[in-house]
Amino acid sequence: MLKNITLGQYYPGDSIIHRMDPRVKLLATLAYIVCVFLFQGLIGWILLTAILVILTKLSGVPFRMMVKGVRALWPLLAITAFFNLFFTQGEDLWRLGVIHITDAGLHQAIFYALRLIYLIMGSSLMTLTTSPNKLTDGLEKGLSWMSRIGVPVHEIALMMSIALRFIPILGEEAEKIKKAQLARGADFDEGNVIRRALALIPILVPLFVSAFGRAQDLSQAMDARCYHGGEGRTKLHPLVYERRDWIGYVLIAVMIAVFILLRIRDLPLPF
């Protein structure tokens, strides 16, 4: 399951999206997430789809990698759709005893499931086109003003970057452990839900042990290299805005303005 998560993975490339300043991409991702929660109508769906298609095309990232990230989180999508479908009040479309499906439940199940899909794909695009080092630099530079009030910006950016980088590493580790357990005769697909959950213990225990071991190795490596935080440190490649980055900021502002106008109009969905 973890091996299919694209969040935290980096897809090398030389597209215009790859070359953009990480601060622009971080702000664009934040604005995109806000816009996903702002829109309500069909026009919003069309605009978001167009934005995703255009950015994916410009980035050169294969569409299968975007779908791969969504497929890894299908249990979350299924749970979201289930609770909205069967626990939302409205006019009954189907009923069997106490179990019923309403028109409002069907609408919300589709709406919120699609919303999660768009959030996953948009967030994955940012990490797929931004290396962990640039992501750390962008977070640190973009939030540098907070250091004036005592916030350890460099340490926070470093922790977020390490956390994102560890997601695909742990995914690969979990896959190796699962294959090793299968070779020993383990079965993860038989039995009820409780038995399947208990069958995951032989995977989770060594995975946690491996994760703590990797964290210990990383801390020792940082100590060996005399790492003491970001104070006084310089950058080999300092971030400098270029023309494409300013154009990106303008497009972000336009996108937010359009979705705010759509929200004010409160266009209903046609279904």
Buried (B, 14 or more C-beta within 10 A) or exposed (E): BBBBBBBBBBBEBEBBBBEBBBBBBBBBBEBBBEBBEBBBBBBBBEBBEEBBEEBBEBBBBEEEBBBBBBBBBEEEBEEBBEBBBBEBEBEEEEEEEEEBBBEBBBBBBBBBBBBBBBBBBBBBBBBBBBBBBBBBBBBBBBBBEEBEEEEBBBEBBBEBBBEBBBBBBBBEBBBBBBEEBEEEEBEBEEEEEEEEEEBBEBBEEBBEEBBEEBEEEEEEEEEEEEEEEBEEEEEEEEBEEEEEBEEBBEBBEEBBEBBBEBBEEEBEEEE
